[in-house]
Amino acid sequence: MTKPLRPLMGLLLLAVAPHSVFAELPSPQLHRIEPVGLTAPGEVELTLLGADIEGVETLLFEHPGFKAEFVKEKTFKLTVAADVPAGTWDVRAVGRFGITNARLFSVTRGLVDVAEVEPNNEPDKAQTIAVNSAVNGSSDGNNQDLFRVALKSGQRVVINCQSARLDTEMDPALTLKSNDGRQLASNGDYEGRDPLIDFLAPADGEYLIEVRDLTYRGGYPYRLIVTDRPHIENIFPRAIQAGQHVELTVLGRNLGAGSAATNWRSGELPLDAIKLSVRGSDALLPLGAYRFREHATQHSVLPTAATCTLIGEQITPLDANPQTLLVSETPTSVEIEPNDVREQPQVLTLPAVVSGRFDRERDLDWFAFETDEQGGAYGFEVYCERIAGRADPYLAVTDDKGNPVGSIDDFGHRIGSFDGHLRDPSGSINLQPKTKYRVLVKDAYNRGGARYQYVLSIRKPQPDFFAASMHSNNNMSGLNVWQGGSESIDVVIHARDGFNQPTTVTVEGLPAGLHASPLTINNNTRGTLVLWADDNAAPTVGVFKVFATSVVGDKTLRREVRPFCRVFNLVGSRELREHFVAVRERAPFALSLVPDRVTVESGQKAEVKLKLTRHWSDFKNAVNYQPLNWQGSFQLGNGTIAADQTEAPLTINVQAGTRPGDYTLVVQGQAQVPFHKDPKSADRPNTLVSVSSQTVTLTVTEPVKK
């Protein structure tokens, strides 16, 4: 846990009631912060917009260099110290109803912060700014914001509008005009939904920058950066062996001494290049981890969990914008042209991890390898979206005579609120022993250029997995557990190379009074992890870690369960650095399954009881229950615990053929609970509340042979 949170472990949250998955009880949500960035060191007044954030007087950050001083309702004085690294950071609010979801805040260096000043909608009212400024602005709906900047002849500037990358719903567009109104450049959707203009001033003079929302909505914050400092387009190669050094070619603008112009372009201007040596981290492979400076939000117009199956890290060459490297266990290589036709492939020795690039439109990259004496399944993977590449890669395998053998395209899970579906190919293909094969990698839309990079991996099967988590709640609120109650988290497993082993998920470092029973995910891609609080658990806020462990052969795999969150209520998910949780006051009721462990034969029935504890004296209504995210091997009908009852017998049908092993099951209960935000109000209308039960572990055995 980071230093600024330690004194908050005893923070009292004056909650009087829980939230509901179906969102009628208070569900604290942070919809927007403004501004969305600051240059360190510095301070700014930060305002919040959200739902159920009454009584918020505390903000949580992930670095001790952030200090938020409460000013008034929904307003803080935020100070960012000089030691806070540049990048994006999550901010959360804590108040009467618990902890909110996270919102992104950008920290930059070497820029001058400027607050947008209205009116600036017409050329004669354009706001004057200087190069190397960062403007904190807000979209104007049916209008635009105009800024005037003076440039010198030959001065190259990058004009970069960050909004979607900072968790706002703005779809920004940029236009650059001469002082007499002629359009010189425009852009949209360069990095996700956010635009970028790379401009070389043809003459001394003043230029106009126009920012507008393509959807004509107002009130969305953005951060407009105008700079002639180094700005990186990408690096090559994109894969590095753990613990080894590699020489990188850095492509970008204004890279400074030692750089030289290249034939690579992004738009109309050439990109400069400079060589740098870096070392691959050797701390990531044991946990299957990914470390970042900026959240991965620039790879797609909608936020996705792109990095959930990536082992790697972000680096910051020249102290500029971060770049992602894949870290490999095995040696890496680079694509060598010409390899554009099947008859002239690049020959690989397996296992192979190759950094490639579609150099031009319609570029085809062919590779060749020979299988070993055993043959069988071979794993193929193309990393592109996961490393912020812009291609939509497609992979096909042929034999040495050109006959199709197999092909692989998009992969990844969309489960509940979690969106980990990617345009990167990943899978396995069965191949004959001691046989030569050709592999084609191409962009599905035949695009090419400096931005269209990828990494190709070919290997014999190495069964492994990646684990991710997301709050089961259908809205954006944070994870809040009520005294005497429970809350659930979805855990998603991405299998690699045929992995299908039981996986045990455990929690470490929970605040006092909070507990989590181990979760076993068996023959499935999804499980439900339940956190529950003691009746007398102190209201608190803290962080915890989640790990997933499995055994493959004689090897134990222990992987970080990476946290993700919703970005908006309807779509989108992105990574977090830490799992946060808050404990609030008394839950209206709690559910438990008794006993918490049962052994049952495949094809038979398991009998358990669902026990109801009513914590609120005026809650007397019935509770309806149903299975929560059960896999198809288990069936339980919906039922009701009547208003005058405190338990119900459950019969769980276990299908014949269910694989032996442990399975963790959870039941969800829903009830109408009397509630009002004002605890003194005599009017307490019924409000729908949904609660996860504590878990039961079913140990399934083979049927007894007769």
Secondary structure, 3 states (H helix, E strand, C coil): CCHHHHHHHHCCCCCCCCCCCCCCCCCCEEEEEECCEEECCEEEEEEEEEECCCCCCEEECCCCCEEEEEEECCEEEEEECCCCCCEEEEEEEEECCEECCCEEEEEECCCEEEECCCCCCCHHHCEEECCCEEEEEEEECCCCEEEEEEECCCCEEEEEEECHHHCCCCCEEEEEEECCCCEEEEECCCECCECEEEEECCCCEEEEEEEEECCCCEEEEEEEEEECCCEEEEEECCEEEECCEEEEEEEEECCCCCCEEEEEEECCEEEEEEEEEEEECCCCHHHCCEECCCCCCCCCCCCCCHHHHCCEEEECHHHCCCEEEEEECCCCEECCCCCCCCCCCEECCCCEEEEEECCCCCCEEEEEEECCCCCEEEEEEEECHHHCCCCCEEEEEEECCCCEEEEECCECCEECCEECCECCCEEEEEECCCCEEEEEEEECCCCCCCCCEEEEEEECCCCEEEEEEEECCCCCCCCEEEECCEEEEEEEEEEECCCCCCEEEEEECCCCCEEECCEEECCCCEEEEEEEECCCCCCEEEEEEEEEEEEECCEEEEEEEEEEEECCCCCCEEECCCEEEEEEEECCEEEEEECCEEEEECCCEEEEEEEEEECCCCCCCCEEEEECCCCCCEECCCEEECCCCCEEEEEEEECCCCCCEEEEECEEEEEEEECCCCCCCCCCCEEEEEEECCCEEEEEECCCCC
